[in-house]
């Protein structure tokens, strides 16, 4: 599957250097000031899921997802953006002259940088939930030079047992977009810039960097088809799923290389966030058979599969090697009983969708749920007996 860059609106990083000697004169100066203003201008992002999910996902999606009811299925525009600028010396990041946050729609976003220097710019959107996703600047062991920027998700305290292993459970990461602009030299030569005159006649020399904010967070939509979901009293065997967990995912991503971490994580929906079961819905089973069944859905944000650059794997058409990934579904039955999670091996489907996408699971309720759990023993919860029912009486003296 090819990635179409036209699906993402470019983000322009405008480096503006004010020539202080040019107040009323529009002649090009011999050189720019030793320090100048960098203006960061951004354009709105409209990310089509086709870029990462492929063009066939709409045909694969059978659950009648409605953004107004179920929340946004795809990506949302970010709120705040963070820009970390590193000064380079011999290719090594030596200092952080700028680490700033600004509103995504803010027009005038300026920082002050020295000319005749080379910089790395790491730009990423802030997470929408405080304390959920953290971006860590990791430095070299000698404490001199910043090597990586790692986005991690909080969690890792509770183990989730799948059929293959234990993975520690992490929160869903916030939606993060970003880019790396590396080895950018800031010149003091006006020939490298374009002169811009504002409405007040002020002159600026502008160098524009065209970059792209791409998602680090990947979205998977798990649709759960439940066949034969009625007991002999026409009561749903599976009423709902309180939670869905996917195992074998990455727990972090490197913002510089876009490579996901190798520490495995289990990522879950919020409790109660699995979308409602729709009964008697026309579906197409994976083997192509049309059927009337029940269907549920769960949307999970992740960093993606471990140890890969997802965008690269999308262009290759999938991942060749992958440790097993399981989907765990925590159901509540129609009789109100919550039971242990149902597990499905979804490794093959996940390998085919390294950029996220629609994963389909089929559950035959009559085969998965034993009758002993469906038909519970009837009990009124009390002891029903009266003294009048005792016709024979035994009388005896009681010695105290």
N, C-alpha and C positions, 0 to 999 in steps of 0.2 A: 504494500500500500504506500502510495506516495503522499508526502506532506505538501500541502499547498500553502505557501506562505501568505497568499492573499487573504487567507482566513483570519489572520491576525493583523490588526491595525498597527503600523509601526509606531514606536516611541522615539521621539527625537530628543537627543541630548544636545542642547545648544550651548556651546562654550563661547561666552561673550567676554571680550576684553575691551574695556573702556579706554580709549586713547585720551588721556587727560589734557593733552596739549591741543586737542581739536575741540574747541568750544563753538566757534562760529565758522571754522574753516573746514572744508571737506577734502582737503588734500591728504593723500596717504602719508602717514608719518614714516620716519626712517626705521623706527622700532617701536614696539609696544612697551607699556609700563612693566616694571619687574613683577608686579602682581596684577591680576586681572580678575574679573567676575565671570564665573561659570553659571550660565542660566540653564536650568533643566526644565524643558518643556515636554509635556506628555500629551498623547492623544488617547481618546477613549478606546477601550479594548472590546471587540466583539468577537469572541472566540466561538467558532462553529465546531461542534463535537465531531464533525466529519474528519477533521484533521487528525485526531487521535483514535477515533472509534471506527473509521472507515465509513463508506457511504451506505453500507447495507444494514446499519444498526437499527434504522427505523423499521425495517422489515422484521428484524429479530425481536424487537420490543413488542410484546403483546399486551402487557399490563397497560390499561388506559390512563397513563400518567397525565396529570393536569397540574401545571405549575401553580395555578391559583389555589389548588386544594392541597397538593402534596409537597409543595416547595419547589424551588428551581431545580430542574434536573441537571442542567449544564453549569457553566461557569458564570459567576457574577463579577461585576466590575469592582476592583479593589477600592478601599477607602483611603488608607495612608500608604505612602511609599517611603522606604528607607534607602538612602544612598551612602555607601561606605567607600571612601576614596583613599587609596594607599599610594604613598610615594615610593617609587621603585629606585633601587640602586643595584646595578649589575643584575637586574632581573629579580631581585629579592625585595619583598615588601618590607620597608623599614619603619614606616610610621603611618598613622592615620590622621592626616590633617583635617579631614572632614568626616563626620558621622552624623547625618541629619535625617529628620523625618519631616515630610511635608504632605499636605493633602493632595490626593491624586488630581483634583481639578484646579488646584492653585496655579495661577498664571505666572506669577513672578517668583521663581524659585532660584535663588542665586547663592553661590558660595565663592570664596576668595581663595585663589590658588597662585602659587609662584610660577612664572614662566621659566622656560628652559629646564623643565623637569618632566619626568615620565611617570604616569599614573596608571593604576588599575582602578576600575570603577565596578563595584558590586551593587547592583540595584535590585531590590525585591520589595514586594508589597508586604505590609505588616499583616499579621494574623488578626482575624476579627474577634477572637476570644482571648482575653488576657490569661497567660499562664498555660495555654494549651500547646502552642508551638513556640519553640525557642530557636534563635539563630545564634550559634556559638562561633566566635572567631578563635580558632585554634592556632597557637604559635609554635615555632620550633622548640625543640627540647632545651635549647640554650636561651630561650626567651627573647630571641632577636629575629624578628621577621615573622609575618603572619602567613601561614601556609594555606589554610583552608577556611571555608565558611560552611559550617555544617548546620542544617536545619534538622532538629530532632523533635519528637513528640513525647510529652510527658506520659508516664506509666511505667510498665515493666515490673510491677510488684506482684501481680496475680498470674499464676500459670493456668493456661488453657490446654486441656488434654484432648488431642485429636487421635485418630487411629494410628498415626505414625510417630508422634512425639509430643513433648510439652513446648508450647510457645508462650512467652509472656505477653500479657495483654497491654496494649497501648491505646491511648485515645486516638480518635480520628484526627489527622493533622488539619490545621486551618488551610483554607485555599490560599496558595502562595504563587505569585508570578514573579519572574525575575530574569535578569540577564547579566552577563559579564562582559565588560569592555576592557580589554587587556592591552597593556603596553601603549597607552595613549600619550604621545609627546605633546606638550604644550609649548608652542613656539612663540617667540616674540617678533617674528617676521610678519608684517602686515600682508605680504603676498600670499600667506597661507589662509587669509581670512576674507570675508565679504563685508563690505561696508554697509551698515544699516543706519538710517536716520529716522528717529522717532518723530512724533507729532510736535514736539517742542524744539526740534532742530538738533537734539543731542546725537552725537555720532558714536557708534559702536562698531567694533570689528568682530565679526561673528564667524565661528567655526562650528559646523553642525555635524554631529555624529548620529547616523541613522542606526538604531538598534531595535531589538524586538523583545518585548516582555512575553515570555512563554511560561506555561504552567509547570510548576514542579509537582503540584498535587494532581493525582489521577483519580478519576471517578469510575466506580464500577456499579452497575445496576443489576442486582440479583432478583430475578423473577422466579417465583416458586409456584409451580403448577401442582395442584393436589387433585388426583383422580380418585374416584370411588369414595367420596368424602361424606357418606351418609350411613348411619347405622340403621338397624331394622325399624327403629322408631322415627326415621327421617330426621334425626338430629345430626348436625355436623360432627364428624369425628374429631377433626382439628378445627378449632374455632379461630385461633389466631396464633401469631408468633410474637413473643414479647421481645425477642432480641435475635440478631443474626451476627455471627462472627466468622471472619475469613482468616485462616492461618497461613503461615509461610510468606508473609509480606515483609517489606523492608521497614525498619524503624527510623530511618534517617535518609537524607540526601545531601550531597555536596553541591552547593550552589555554584561553584566554579565549573566543575566538570559535568554536572547533572547526573553523575553516577549515584545510584542508590546504595545504601549501606548493606552489609552482609549479615548483620545481626537480625535474626528472624523475629517477627512480631505477629501477634494476633490482633486484628483490628475489628472493633465491634460497633454496631449501631448504638445509639442511646437506648436505654430501656423504654420500650413502648413506641419506638420510632419506626417499626416495620409497618408499612402501609396496609390498610385494611384489606381483609379477604373479600373478594368479589365472587359471589356464588353463581354457579350455572353460567359460566362465561365461555364463549366459543374460542378454543385454542387450537394450535397446531403443535402436536408433539414433536420432539426432535427427529423421530423417524418419518415425519411427514403426515402422520395420521391426524385427521381432524377429530375433535372430541369436545364435548361439553364438560367442563371441569371448574374447580375453584382456582383462584389465582391471587397471590400476594406479591409484594415487591419491597426491596430494601436498597437504599442508596448508601454507599460507603465511600468516603474519601480516603485515599492512601498515598504513600510515597511511591507505590508501585512494587513490582517484583524485585527481589534482592539482587544486588551485584550487577546491575545493568544500567545502560543509558537508554531509558524507555523510547525516546524519539528515534534513536538509531535502530532499535529493534523493530519499531513500527515499520520503518522503511524496508527492513529485511523480511517482513511478513510474519514475524513471531520469534519466540525464544526456543532454541534447540534443547537446552538442558535446564531443568528446573526441579528443585526439591518439591516434594508433594505439598499441595495446598488443599485444605478441606474447608467446606462451608458447614458451619454448625448452626442449626435452627432450633431455637428453644420454644417448643409449642405449648399452648394451653388447649386442652381438649374441650369438647362441647359440654362435658359434664363438670367443667371447672377445674379439672386436675392438671397441674403443671408437671411435666415429665422431663426426663433427661434429654439432652439435645439429640436431634437426628443429624447424622453426618453424611455428607456427600463428597467424594473425591472429585474436585473440579480442576485438577492439574492440567489436563489437556486443553480445556477451554481457556484457562488463564494463560497458557503458553501462546495461544493464538491471539491474545489480546493484551500485549505488553503496555499499551497506551490507555487501558481501560476499555469499558464496553459493557455489553449485555451478556450476562451469564444465566443460562436457563437450567433449572433443577426440577425434576419430576418426582413426586412422592405419591405412591399408591397407599392411601390411608388404611385400607383394610389389611394390607400386607405389613405395613410398618407398625401399626398400633395393635397389640394383642387384645383379644376380647376381655381379658381380665382387667384391663385398664379402661376399656370402653364401657363395659357393663359392671358397674360397681355393686357390691351387695347392698340391698336395700336395708335401711335401718332408720328408726325414728329417733334414735339416740337416747331411749329411756328403758326402764324396766316396768313392764305392764303386767301387774298381778294384783288381785284383791284378796282380802281375808275371806270373803264370802265363798270363794272358790274352794276353800279347804273344808271338805266335809268331815274328814277324820280328825279327831282331836286327841292329843296326847297330854294327859295331865300328870304332873309329877311334883313332889315336894322339893323345894330348893332350900338347902341348908346354908345359912350364912354364919 
